[in-house]
Amino acid sequence: MAEQTSSTRTTTSTQHRVHREGAEALEMAHAKQAGTEFQWHFGRVTRLGTFEVAGREVTIVWEEGGTTSQQGNITDEQWEIFKLAFMSTGRIAVLSDKIDERWMCDYRFLEAIR
């Protein structure tokens, strides 16, 4: 069960309050709740492309070593961030709780860096 007002959302199952509305506030609350499991990873977008069959493609060189190239499964929001990064400094940051190298394709929390 949940009580909802215009400025506060409280769920009885988690007893957690979100003081701002919207997906961004909810994502921030989830990241804060996860604590130290989330880590920042930094990289540089080196190539963007679109393909008729596979859709959008992004290639990233990671500061921690390694390169990833993802074709398809890139949302409109992620694509806009990748384009913004590519047209400016090329730098991006990913906040992820994935272990091993799985964080390299975890774009839930993605930012372009100036």
VMD Tcl script that draws the C-alpha trace (Angstrom):
set ca {
  {0.00 0.00 0.00}
  {1.24 3.49 -0.69}
  {0.22 6.98 0.35}
  {0.92 9.65 -2.23}
  {0.94 13.42 -2.07}
  {2.28 15.97 -4.51}
  {5.63 16.27 -2.71}
  {6.10 13.02 -0.77}
  {5.71 9.37 -1.65}
  {5.87 6.78 1.15}
  {5.65 3.04 0.69}
  {4.89 0.90 3.69}
  {7.07 -1.96 2.47}
  {10.31 0.07 2.40}
  {9.50 2.99 4.71}
  {11.46 5.22 2.31}
  {10.39 8.74 1.38}
  {11.05 10.39 -1.92}
  {10.75 14.16 -1.57}
  {10.79 14.89 -5.29}
  {8.57 13.40 -7.98}
  {9.80 11.76 -11.14}
  {12.00 8.96 -12.40}
  {15.25 10.83 -11.66}
  {14.38 11.23 -7.97}
  {13.44 7.57 -7.77}
  {16.72 6.50 -9.42}
  {18.70 8.70 -7.01}
  {16.87 7.17 -4.05}
  {17.64 3.65 -5.32}
  {21.33 4.50 -5.81}
  {21.52 5.98 -2.32}
  {19.80 2.93 -0.88}
  {22.25 0.59 -2.63}
  {25.17 2.33 -0.94}
  {28.70 1.27 -1.73}
  {27.64 -1.45 -4.17}
  {27.51 1.21 -6.90}
  {30.78 2.46 -8.40}
  {31.58 5.12 -11.01}
  {33.35 4.05 -14.20}
  {34.68 6.50 -16.79}
  {35.26 6.19 -20.50}
  {35.40 7.97 -23.84}
  {32.91 7.55 -26.68}
  {35.05 6.97 -29.76}
  {32.42 6.01 -32.31}
  {28.68 6.35 -32.89}
  {26.75 4.82 -35.72}
  {23.40 3.57 -36.92}
  {22.75 0.41 -38.87}
  {19.61 -0.61 -40.69}
  {19.54 -4.09 -39.16}
  {21.19 -3.68 -35.73}
  {20.09 -0.12 -34.97}
  {22.35 2.22 -32.99}
  {25.96 1.48 -32.13}
  {28.32 3.03 -29.59}
  {32.00 2.23 -29.03}
  {33.59 3.21 -25.71}
  {37.20 3.03 -24.53}
  {37.23 2.63 -20.73}
  {39.79 4.32 -18.44}
  {40.02 1.07 -16.44}
  {41.06 -0.72 -19.60}
  {39.11 -2.37 -22.34}
  {36.81 -1.36 -25.14}
  {33.14 -2.11 -25.65}
  {30.97 -1.85 -28.72}
  {27.24 -2.23 -28.30}
  {24.90 -2.56 -31.26}
  {21.18 -2.28 -30.61}
  {19.37 -2.10 -27.26}
  {20.22 1.59 -26.80}
  {17.30 3.70 -25.59}
  {16.49 7.18 -26.92}
  {17.66 8.74 -23.63}
  {20.96 6.84 -23.67}
  {21.48 7.74 -27.33}
  {21.03 11.45 -26.57}
  {23.63 11.25 -23.77}
  {26.09 9.39 -26.01}
  {25.60 11.99 -28.77}
  {26.09 14.87 -26.33}
  {29.30 13.32 -25.01}
  {30.58 12.53 -28.52}
  {30.00 16.10 -29.75}
  {31.77 17.65 -26.75}
  {34.61 16.02 -24.77}
  {33.67 12.44 -25.58}
  {33.77 11.55 -21.89}
  {31.03 9.60 -20.11}
  {30.49 8.21 -16.63}
  {28.51 5.09 -15.73}
  {27.27 4.35 -12.21}
  {26.84 0.61 -11.84}
  {26.50 -2.14 -9.27}
  {27.41 -4.89 -11.76}
  {30.48 -6.98 -10.99}
  {33.26 -8.24 -13.25}
  {33.09 -6.56 -16.66}
  {29.29 -6.48 -16.87}
  {29.31 -2.81 -15.78}
  {30.71 -1.91 -19.21}
  {27.25 -2.39 -20.76}
  {25.16 -1.16 -17.81}
  {23.76 2.18 -18.96}
  {21.03 2.63 -16.32}
  {22.91 5.58 -14.77}
  {24.76 7.32 -17.60}
  {26.18 10.84 -17.73}
  {28.06 12.95 -20.28}
  {31.05 14.74 -18.73}
  {32.19 18.21 -19.76}
}
mol new
graphics top color blue
foreach p $ca { graphics top sphere $p radius 0.5 }
foreach p [lrange $ca 0 end-1] q [lrange $ca 1 end] { graphics top cylinder $p $q radius 0.2 }
display resetview
